[in-house]
Amino acid sequence: MRNGQAECIPTEREPDLRLDAGDLASIYLGGTSPSTLAHAGHVGVQDDAARVVTDAPFRAEREPYCLHWF
């Protein structure tokens, strides 16, 4: 990113992580870390360094909690 603007460029590189929408939802909602899903075989990891780095943006101070069951 430069001057507040980002640019997307197509690439032929393999992705660092591969996951489906359900696993992305688990990560995004904060209940499960990407590294936990990778250890369980749900997230494909190209490089072990990516596993650790990917946890940081999704880390929260508190675990998610739902007061009502449905």
PDB file of N, CA, C and O in Angstrom, chain B, residues numbered from 101:
ATOM      1  N   MET B 101       0.847  -1.159   0.000  1.00  0.00           N
ATOM      2  CA  MET B 101       0.000   0.000   0.000  1.00  0.00           C
ATOM      3  C   MET B 101       0.899   1.230   0.000  1.00  0.00           C
ATOM      4  O   MET B 101       1.887   1.305   0.731  1.00  0.00           O
ATOM      5  N   ARG B 102       0.533   2.178  -0.830  1.00  0.00           N
ATOM      6  CA  ARG B 102       1.252   3.445  -0.906  1.00  0.00           C
ATOM      7  C   ARG B 102       0.255   4.589  -0.927  1.00  0.00           C
ATOM      8  O   ARG B 102      -0.740   4.544  -1.649  1.00  0.00           O
ATOM      9  N   ASN B 103       0.526   5.605  -0.137  1.00  0.00           N
ATOM     10  CA  ASN B 103      -0.334   6.787  -0.094  1.00  0.00           C
ATOM     11  C   ASN B 103      -1.801   6.434   0.138  1.00  0.00           C
ATOM     12  O   ASN B 103      -2.696   7.071  -0.417  1.00  0.00           O
ATOM     13  N   GLY B 104      -2.038   5.414   0.961  1.00  0.00           N
ATOM     14  CA  GLY B 104      -3.402   5.030   1.286  1.00  0.00           C
ATOM     15  C   GLY B 104      -4.131   4.260   0.206  1.00  0.00           C
ATOM     16  O   GLY B 104      -5.337   4.035   0.317  1.00  0.00           O
ATOM     17  N   GLN B 105      -3.419   3.845  -0.850  1.00  0.00           N
ATOM     18  CA  GLN B 105      -4.066   3.088  -1.926  1.00  0.00           C
ATOM     19  C   GLN B 105      -3.345   1.763  -2.128  1.00  0.00           C
ATOM     20  O   GLN B 105      -2.116   1.695  -2.114  1.00  0.00           O
ATOM     21  N   ALA B 106      -4.126   0.726  -2.314  1.00  0.00           N
ATOM     22  CA  ALA B 106      -3.579  -0.605  -2.546  1.00  0.00           C
ATOM     23  C   ALA B 106      -3.768  -0.986  -4.002  1.00  0.00           C
ATOM     24  O   ALA B 106      -4.622  -0.435  -4.697  1.00  0.00           O
ATOM     25  N   GLU B 107      -2.967  -1.927  -4.449  1.00  0.00           N
ATOM     26  CA  GLU B 107      -3.057  -2.412  -5.821  1.00  0.00           C
ATOM     27  C   GLU B 107      -3.039  -3.933  -5.795  1.00  0.00           C
ATOM     28  O   GLU B 107      -2.224  -4.537  -5.098  1.00  0.00           O
ATOM     29  N   CYS B 108      -3.919  -4.539  -6.539  1.00  0.00           N
ATOM     30  CA  CYS B 108      -3.976  -5.998  -6.653  1.00  0.00           C
ATOM     31  C   CYS B 108      -3.433  -6.402  -8.014  1.00  0.00           C
ATOM     32  O   CYS B 108      -3.839  -5.874  -9.050  1.00  0.00           O
ATOM     33  N   ILE B 109      -2.503  -7.353  -7.985  1.00  0.00           N
ATOM     34  CA  ILE B 109      -1.869  -7.813  -9.220  1.00  0.00           C
ATOM     35  C   ILE B 109      -2.012  -9.335  -9.285  1.00  0.00           C
ATOM     36  O   ILE B 109      -1.656 -10.020  -8.326  1.00  0.00           O
ATOM     37  N   PRO B 110      -2.522  -9.877 -10.388  1.00  0.00           N
ATOM     38  CA  PRO B 110      -2.616 -11.341 -10.519  1.00  0.00           C
ATOM     39  C   PRO B 110      -1.235 -11.991 -10.376  1.00  0.00           C
ATOM     40  O   PRO B 110      -0.219 -11.414 -10.764  1.00  0.00           O
ATOM     41  N   THR B 111      -1.221 -13.183  -9.822  1.00  0.00           N
ATOM     42  CA  THR B 111       0.031 -13.905  -9.631  1.00  0.00           C
ATOM     43  C   THR B 111      -0.159 -15.382  -9.941  1.00  0.00           C
ATOM     44  O   THR B 111      -1.280 -15.891  -9.932  1.00  0.00           O
ATOM     45  N   GLU B 112       0.910 -16.040 -10.207  1.00  0.00           N
ATOM     46  CA  GLU B 112       0.910 -17.485 -10.442  1.00  0.00           C
ATOM     47  C   GLU B 112       1.398 -18.246  -9.208  1.00  0.00           C
ATOM     48  O   GLU B 112       1.448 -19.476  -9.215  1.00  0.00           O
ATOM     49  N   ARG B 113       1.760 -17.510  -8.141  1.00  0.00           N
ATOM     50  CA  ARG B 113       2.264 -18.138  -6.919  1.00  0.00           C
ATOM     51  C   ARG B 113       1.183 -18.959  -6.239  1.00  0.00           C
ATOM     52  O   ARG B 113      -0.004 -18.655  -6.351  1.00  0.00           O
ATOM     53  N   GLU B 114       1.598 -19.989  -5.543  1.00  0.00           N
ATOM     54  CA  GLU B 114       0.685 -20.780  -4.734  1.00  0.00           C
ATOM     55  C   GLU B 114       0.274 -19.949  -3.515  1.00  0.00           C
ATOM     56  O   GLU B 114       1.091 -19.189  -2.997  1.00  0.00           O
ATOM     57  N   PRO B 115      -0.976 -20.076  -3.044  1.00  0.00           N
ATOM     58  CA  PRO B 115      -1.396 -19.329  -1.853  1.00  0.00           C
ATOM     59  C   PRO B 115      -0.702 -19.863  -0.604  1.00  0.00           C
ATOM     60  O   PRO B 115      -0.350 -21.041  -0.536  1.00  0.00           O
ATOM     61  N   ASP B 116      -0.509 -18.992   0.378  1.00  0.00           N
ATOM     62  CA  ASP B 116       0.085 -19.420   1.641  1.00  0.00           C
ATOM     63  C   ASP B 116      -0.871 -20.317   2.417  1.00  0.00           C
ATOM     64  O   ASP B 116      -0.444 -21.246   3.102  1.00  0.00           O
ATOM     65  N   LEU B 117      -2.168 -20.034   2.308  1.00  0.00           N
ATOM     66  CA  LEU B 117      -3.188 -20.814   2.998  1.00  0.00           C
ATOM     67  C   LEU B 117      -4.315 -21.164   2.038  1.00  0.00           C
ATOM     68  O   LEU B 117      -4.637 -20.391   1.135  1.00  0.00           O
ATOM     69  N   ARG B 118      -4.910 -22.332   2.239  1.00  0.00           N
ATOM     70  CA  ARG B 118      -6.104 -22.740   1.492  1.00  0.00           C
ATOM     71  C   ARG B 118      -7.148 -23.184   2.512  1.00  0.00           C
ATOM     72  O   ARG B 118      -6.878 -24.012   3.381  1.00  0.00           O
ATOM     73  N   LEU B 119      -8.361 -22.606   2.382  1.00  0.00           N
ATOM     74  CA  LEU B 119      -9.432 -22.974   3.296  1.00  0.00           C
ATOM     75  C   LEU B 119     -10.770 -22.725   2.640  1.00  0.00           C
ATOM     76  O   LEU B 119     -10.873 -21.961   1.680  1.00  0.00           O
ATOM     77  N   ASP B 120     -11.802 -23.380   3.168  1.00  0.00           N
ATOM     78  CA  ASP B 120     -13.130 -23.177   2.592  1.00  0.00           C
ATOM     79  C   ASP B 120     -13.887 -22.102   3.376  1.00  0.00           C
ATOM     80  O   ASP B 120     -13.394 -21.598   4.385  1.00  0.00           O
ATOM     81  N   ALA B 121     -15.073 -21.761   2.909  1.00  0.00           N
ATOM     82  CA  ALA B 121     -15.851 -20.670   3.500  1.00  0.00           C
ATOM     83  C   ALA B 121     -16.236 -20.951   4.952  1.00  0.00           C
ATOM     84  O   ALA B 121     -16.271 -20.034   5.772  1.00  0.00           O
ATOM     85  N   GLY B 122     -16.524 -22.204   5.272  1.00  0.00           N
ATOM     86  CA  GLY B 122     -16.893 -22.553   6.646  1.00  0.00           C
ATOM     87  C   GLY B 122     -15.758 -22.321   7.615  1.00  0.00           C
ATOM     88  O   GLY B 122     -15.967 -21.815   8.718  1.00  0.00           O
ATOM     89  N   ASP B 123     -14.540 -22.695   7.205  1.00  0.00           N
ATOM     90  CA  ASP B 123     -13.386 -22.469   8.062  1.00  0.00           C
ATOM     91  C   ASP B 123     -13.071 -20.980   8.178  1.00  0.00           C
ATOM     92  O   ASP B 123     -12.690 -20.508   9.249  1.00  0.00           O
ATOM     93  N   LEU B 124     -13.229 -20.241   7.086  1.00  0.00           N
ATOM     94  CA  LEU B 124     -13.023 -18.792   7.128  1.00  0.00           C
ATOM     95  C   LEU B 124     -14.020 -18.149   8.084  1.00  0.00           C
ATOM     96  O   LEU B 124     -13.662 -17.234   8.826  1.00  0.00           O
ATOM     97  N   ALA B 125     -15.257 -18.611   8.076  1.00  0.00           N
ATOM     98  CA  ALA B 125     -16.261 -18.074   8.993  1.00  0.00           C
ATOM     99  C   ALA B 125     -15.875 -18.340  10.444  1.00  0.00           C
ATOM    100  O   ALA B 125     -16.034 -17.462  11.292  1.00  0.00           O
ATOM    101  N   SER B 126     -15.370 -19.537  10.744  1.00  0.00           N
ATOM    102  CA  SER B 126     -14.926 -19.859  12.109  1.00  0.00           C
ATOM    103  C   SER B 126     -13.807 -18.942  12.556  1.00  0.00           C
ATOM    104  O   SER B 126     -13.782 -18.489  13.700  1.00  0.00           O
ATOM    105  N   ILE B 127     -12.888 -18.671  11.656  1.00  0.00           N
ATOM    106  CA  ILE B 127     -11.767 -17.781  11.966  1.00  0.00           C
ATOM    107  C   ILE B 127     -12.271 -16.354  12.148  1.00  0.00           C
ATOM    108  O   ILE B 127     -11.920 -15.687  13.121  1.00  0.00           O
ATOM    109  N   TYR B 128     -13.084 -15.892  11.223  1.00  0.00           N
ATOM    110  CA  TYR B 128     -13.561 -14.506  11.236  1.00  0.00           C
ATOM    111  C   TYR B 128     -14.385 -14.201  12.478  1.00  0.00           C
ATOM    112  O   TYR B 128     -14.284 -13.104  13.028  1.00  0.00           O
ATOM    113  N   LEU B 129     -15.201 -15.154  12.931  1.00  0.00           N
ATOM    114  CA  LEU B 129     -16.032 -14.941  14.104  1.00  0.00           C
ATOM    115  C   LEU B 129     -15.245 -15.038  15.404  1.00  0.00           C
ATOM    116  O   LEU B 129     -15.761 -14.697  16.468  1.00  0.00           O
ATOM    117  N   GLY B 130     -14.005 -15.498  15.329  1.00  0.00           N
ATOM    118  CA  GLY B 130     -13.133 -15.472  16.488  1.00  0.00           C
ATOM    119  C   GLY B 130     -13.135 -16.696  17.369  1.00  0.00           C
ATOM    120  O   GLY B 130     -12.507 -16.689  18.427  1.00  0.00           O
ATOM    121  N   GLY B 131     -13.813 -17.733  16.971  1.00  0.00           N
ATOM    122  CA  GLY B 131     -13.879 -18.924  17.811  1.00  0.00           C
ATOM    123  C   GLY B 131     -12.710 -19.870  17.638  1.00  0.00           C
ATOM    124  O   GLY B 131     -12.414 -20.653  18.539  1.00  0.00           O
ATOM    125  N   THR B 132     -12.043 -19.814  16.504  1.00  0.00           N
ATOM    126  CA  THR B 132     -10.968 -20.748  16.188  1.00  0.00           C
ATOM    127  C   THR B 132      -9.864 -20.012  15.448  1.00  0.00           C
ATOM    128  O   THR B 132     -10.134 -19.205  14.559  1.00  0.00           O
ATOM    129  N   SER B 133      -8.632 -20.287  15.812  1.00  0.00           N
ATOM    130  CA  SER B 133      -7.503 -19.634  15.136  1.00  0.00           C
ATOM    131  C   SER B 133      -7.145 -20.400  13.862  1.00  0.00           C
ATOM    132  O   SER B 133      -7.408 -21.598  13.768  1.00  0.00           O
ATOM    133  N   PRO B 134      -6.548 -19.719  12.884  1.00  0.00           N
ATOM    134  CA  PRO B 134      -6.112 -20.403  11.669  1.00  0.00           C
ATOM    135  C   PRO B 134      -5.123 -21.534  11.964  1.00  0.00           C
ATOM    136  O   PRO B 134      -5.172 -22.581  11.319  1.00  0.00           O
ATOM    137  N   SER B 135      -4.224 -21.329  12.936  1.00  0.00           N
ATOM    138  CA  SER B 135      -3.244 -22.383  13.229  1.00  0.00           C
ATOM    139  C   SER B 135      -3.913 -23.620  13.815  1.00  0.00           C
ATOM    140  O   SER B 135      -3.476 -24.739  13.545  1.00  0.00           O
ATOM    141  N   THR B 136      -4.966 -23.441  14.611  1.00  0.00           N
ATOM    142  CA  THR B 136      -5.701 -24.582  15.157  1.00  0.00           C
ATOM    143  C   THR B 136      -6.352 -25.377  14.034  1.00  0.00           C
ATOM    144  O   THR B 136      -6.283 -26.606  14.013  1.00  0.00           O
ATOM    145  N   LEU B 137      -6.988 -24.667  13.094  1.00  0.00           N
ATOM    146  CA  LEU B 137      -7.604 -25.349  11.957  1.00  0.00           C
ATOM    147  C   LEU B 137      -6.556 -26.027  11.074  1.00  0.00           C
ATOM    148  O   LEU B 137      -6.818 -27.088  10.507  1.00  0.00           O
ATOM    149  N   ALA B 138      -5.387 -25.430  10.956  1.00  0.00           N
ATOM    150  CA  ALA B 138      -4.306 -26.044  10.173  1.00  0.00           C
ATOM    151  C   ALA B 138      -3.838 -27.333  10.834  1.00  0.00           C
ATOM    152  O   ALA B 138      -3.610 -28.333  10.153  1.00  0.00           O
ATOM    153  N   HIS B 139      -3.692 -27.315  12.158  1.00  0.00           N
ATOM    154  CA  HIS B 139      -3.286 -28.528  12.879  1.00  0.00           C
ATOM    155  C   HIS B 139      -4.322 -29.637  12.731  1.00  0.00           C
ATOM    156  O   HIS B 139      -3.976 -30.819  12.741  1.00  0.00           O
ATOM    157  N   ALA B 140      -5.593 -29.257  12.594  1.00  0.00           N
ATOM    158  CA  ALA B 140      -6.674 -30.236  12.441  1.00  0.00           C
ATOM    159  C   ALA B 140      -6.845 -30.693  10.999  1.00  0.00           C
ATOM    160  O   ALA B 140      -7.659 -31.573  10.719  1.00  0.00           O
ATOM    161  N   GLY B 141      -6.082 -30.100  10.082  1.00  0.00           N
ATOM    162  CA  GLY B 141      -6.156 -30.499   8.684  1.00  0.00           C
ATOM    163  C   GLY B 141      -7.222 -29.785   7.872  1.00  0.00           C
ATOM    164  O   GLY B 141      -7.490 -30.169   6.734  1.00  0.00           O
ATOM    165  N   HIS B 142      -7.832 -28.754   8.437  1.00  0.00           N
ATOM    166  CA  HIS B 142      -8.876 -28.009   7.718  1.00  0.00           C
ATOM    167  C   HIS B 142      -8.320 -26.884   6.857  1.00  0.00           C
ATOM    168  O   HIS B 142      -8.960 -26.459   5.896  1.00  0.00           O
ATOM    169  N   VAL B 143      -7.139 -26.407   7.199  1.00  0.00           N
ATOM    170  CA  VAL B 143      -6.498 -25.330   6.444  1.00  0.00           C
ATOM    171  C   VAL B 143      -5.207 -25.872   5.863  1.00  0.00           C
ATOM    172  O   VAL B 143      -4.357 -26.382   6.593  1.00  0.00           O
ATOM    173  N   GLY B 144      -5.055 -25.764   4.549  1.00  0.00           N
ATOM    174  CA  GLY B 144      -3.817 -26.175   3.907  1.00  0.00           C
ATOM    175  C   GLY B 144      -2.786 -25.061   4.031  1.00  0.00           C
ATOM    176  O   GLY B 144      -3.071 -23.911   3.698  1.00  0.00           O
ATOM    177  N   VAL B 145      -1.600 -25.393   4.505  1.00  0.00           N
ATOM    178  CA  VAL B 145      -0.557 -24.403   4.737  1.00  0.00           C
ATOM    179  C   VAL B 145       0.620 -24.675   3.808  1.00  0.00           C
ATOM    180  O   VAL B 145       1.190 -25.766   3.814  1.00  0.00           O
ATOM    181  N   GLN B 146       0.977 -23.673   3.012  1.00  0.00           N
ATOM    182  CA  GLN B 146       2.108 -23.784   2.101  1.00  0.00           C
ATOM    183  C   GLN B 146       3.433 -23.676   2.861  1.00  0.00           C
ATOM    184  O   GLN B 146       4.399 -24.369   2.541  1.00  0.00           O
ATOM    185  N   ASP B 147       3.469 -22.797   3.871  1.00  0.00           N
ATOM    186  CA  ASP B 147       4.690 -22.502   4.612  1.00  0.00           C
ATOM    187  C   ASP B 147       4.333 -22.426   6.093  1.00  0.00           C
ATOM    188  O   ASP B 147       3.373 -21.746   6.455  1.00  0.00           O
ATOM    189  N   ASP B 148       5.084 -23.109   6.958  1.00  0.00           N
ATOM    190  CA  ASP B 148       4.769 -23.097   8.384  1.00  0.00           C
ATOM    191  C   ASP B 148       4.802 -21.699   8.981  1.00  0.00           C
ATOM    192  O   ASP B 148       4.094 -21.440   9.953  1.00  0.00           O
ATOM    193  N   ALA B 149       5.601 -20.792   8.433  1.00  0.00           N
ATOM    194  CA  ALA B 149       5.647 -19.414   8.932  1.00  0.00           C
ATOM    195  C   ALA B 149       4.298 -18.731   8.736  1.00  0.00           C
ATOM    196  O   ALA B 149       3.903 -17.908   9.561  1.00  0.00           O
ATOM    197  N   ALA B 150       3.593 -19.052   7.669  1.00  0.00           N
ATOM    198  CA  ALA B 150       2.285 -18.454   7.398  1.00  0.00           C
ATOM    199  C   ALA B 150       1.278 -18.839   8.470  1.00  0.00           C
ATOM    200  O   ALA B 150       0.382 -18.058   8.791  1.00  0.00           O
ATOM    201  N   ARG B 151       1.415 -20.021   9.016  1.00  0.00           N
ATOM    202  CA  ARG B 151       0.498 -20.498  10.060  1.00  0.00           C
ATOM    203  C   ARG B 151       0.541 -19.581  11.278  1.00  0.00           C
ATOM    204  O   ARG B 151      -0.504 -19.228  11.824  1.00  0.00           O
ATOM    205  N   VAL B 152       1.725 -19.196  11.704  1.00  0.00           N
ATOM    206  CA  VAL B 152       1.888 -18.354  12.880  1.00  0.00           C
ATOM    207  C   VAL B 152       1.501 -16.907  12.581  1.00  0.00           C
ATOM    208  O   VAL B 152       0.815 -16.275  13.384  1.00  0.00           O
ATOM    209  N   VAL B 153       1.924 -16.385  11.457  1.00  0.00           N
ATOM    210  CA  VAL B 153       1.658 -14.996  11.092  1.00  0.00           C
ATOM    211  C   VAL B 153       0.161 -14.746  10.893  1.00  0.00           C
ATOM    212  O   VAL B 153      -0.325 -13.655  11.193  1.00  0.00           O
ATOM    213  N   THR B 154      -0.557 -15.717  10.403  1.00  0.00           N
ATOM    214  CA  THR B 154      -1.975 -15.550  10.106  1.00  0.00           C
ATOM    215  C   THR B 154      -2.827 -15.452  11.367  1.00  0.00           C
ATOM    216  O   THR B 154      -3.916 -14.881  11.311  1.00  0.00           O
ATOM    217  N   ASP B 155      -2.382 -15.975  12.485  1.00  0.00           N
ATOM    218  CA  ASP B 155      -3.164 -15.895  13.721  1.00  0.00           C
ATOM    219  C   ASP B 155      -3.318 -14.461  14.224  1.00  0.00           C
ATOM    220  O   ASP B 155      -4.378 -14.100  14.734  1.00  0.00           O
ATOM    221  N   ALA B 156      -2.287 -13.648  14.088  1.00  0.00           N
ATOM    222  CA  ALA B 156      -2.272 -12.301  14.686  1.00  0.00           C
ATOM    223  C   ALA B 156      -3.454 -11.413  14.292  1.00  0.00           C
ATOM    224  O   ALA B 156      -4.058 -10.817  15.183  1.00  0.00           O
ATOM    225  N   PRO B 157      -3.824 -11.288  13.008  1.00  0.00           N
ATOM    226  CA  PRO B 157      -4.920 -10.384  12.672  1.00  0.00           C
ATOM    227  C   PRO B 157      -6.279 -10.821  13.215  1.00  0.00           C
ATOM    228  O   PRO B 157      -7.198 -10.006  13.306  1.00  0.00           O
ATOM    229  N   PHE B 158      -6.414 -12.076  13.571  1.00  0.00           N
ATOM    230  CA  PHE B 158      -7.708 -12.592  14.028  1.00  0.00           C
ATOM    231  C   PHE B 158      -7.761 -12.791  15.544  1.00  0.00           C
ATOM    232  O   PHE B 158      -8.762 -13.279  16.068  1.00  0.00           O
ATOM    233  N   ARG B 159      -6.703 -12.422  16.243  1.00  0.00           N
ATOM    234  CA  ARG B 159      -6.660 -12.580  17.690  1.00  0.00           C
ATOM    235  C   ARG B 159      -7.513 -11.500  18.339  1.00  0.00           C
ATOM    236  O   ARG B 159      -7.467 -10.339  17.933  1.00  0.00           O
ATOM    237  N   ALA B 160      -8.294 -11.881  19.350  1.00  0.00           N
ATOM    238  CA  ALA B 160      -9.164 -10.933  20.055  1.00  0.00           C
ATOM    239  C   ALA B 160      -8.877 -10.993  21.551  1.00  0.00           C
ATOM    240  O   ALA B 160      -8.333 -11.977  22.053  1.00  0.00           O
ATOM    241  N   GLU B 161      -9.246  -9.938  22.244  1.00  0.00           N
ATOM    242  CA  GLU B 161      -9.033  -9.901  23.690  1.00  0.00           C
ATOM    243  C   GLU B 161      -9.911 -10.904  24.422  1.00  0.00           C
ATOM    244  O   GLU B 161      -9.496 -11.499  25.417  1.00  0.00           O
ATOM    245  N   ARG B 162     -11.147 -11.090  23.914  1.00  0.00           N
ATOM    246  CA  ARG B 162     -12.085 -12.003  24.563  1.00  0.00           C
ATOM    247  C   ARG B 162     -12.586 -13.046  23.569  1.00  0.00           C
ATOM    248  O   ARG B 162     -12.711 -12.782  22.373  1.00  0.00           O
ATOM    249  N   GLU B 163     -12.867 -14.227  24.090  1.00  0.00           N
ATOM    250  CA  GLU B 163     -13.449 -15.289  23.278  1.00  0.00           C
ATOM    251  C   GLU B 163     -14.894 -14.919  22.944  1.00  0.00           C
ATOM    252  O   GLU B 163     -15.555 -14.264  23.750  1.00  0.00           O
ATOM    253  N   PRO B 164     -15.403 -15.322  21.774  1.00  0.00           N
ATOM    254  CA  PRO B 164     -16.806 -15.043  21.457  1.00  0.00           C
ATOM    255  C   PRO B 164     -17.727 -15.803  22.410  1.00  0.00           C
ATOM    256  O   PRO B 164     -17.396 -16.886  22.894  1.00  0.00           O
ATOM    257  N   TYR B 165     -18.874 -15.214  22.659  1.00  0.00           N
ATOM    258  CA  TYR B 165     -19.839 -15.822  23.573  1.00  0.00           C
ATOM    259  C   TYR B 165     -21.243 -15.531  23.077  1.00  0.00           C
ATOM    260  O   TYR B 165     -21.555 -14.397  22.716  1.00  0.00           O
ATOM    261  N   CYS B 166     -22.082 -16.537  23.059  1.00  0.00           N
ATOM    262  CA  CYS B 166     -23.478 -16.365  22.657  1.00  0.00           C
ATOM    263  C   CYS B 166     -24.355 -16.716  23.867  1.00  0.00           C
ATOM    264  O   CYS B 166     -24.329 -17.843  24.361  1.00  0.00           O
ATOM    265  N   LEU B 167     -25.109 -15.753  24.320  1.00  0.00           N
ATOM    266  CA  LEU B 167     -25.935 -15.946  25.495  1.00  0.00           C
ATOM    267  C   LEU B 167     -27.132 -16.871  25.215  1.00  0.00           C
ATOM    268  O   LEU B 167     -27.604 -17.572  26.110  1.00  0.00           O
ATOM    269  N   HIS B 168     -27.606 -16.865  23.983  1.00  0.00           N
ATOM    270  CA  HIS B 168     -28.793 -17.646  23.630  1.00  0.00           C
ATOM    271  C   HIS B 168     -28.415 -18.831  22.741  1.00  0.00           C
ATOM    272  O   HIS B 168     -27.601 -18.707  21.826  1.00  0.00           O
ATOM    273  N   TRP B 169     -29.016 -19.964  23.029  1.00  0.00           N
ATOM    274  CA  TRP B 169     -28.827 -21.145  22.180  1.00  0.00           C
ATOM    275  C   TRP B 169     -29.971 -21.187  21.182  1.00  0.00           C
ATOM    276  O   TRP B 169     -31.116 -20.917  21.542  1.00  0.00           O
ATOM    277  N   PHE B 170     -29.681 -21.517  19.953  1.00  0.00           N
ATOM    278  CA  PHE B 170     -30.744 -21.644  18.952  1.00  0.00           C
ATOM    279  C   PHE B 170     -30.448 -22.763  18.022  1.00  0.00           C
ATOM    280  O   PHE B 170     -31.228 -23.029  17.107  1.00  0.00           O
TER     281      PHE B 170
END
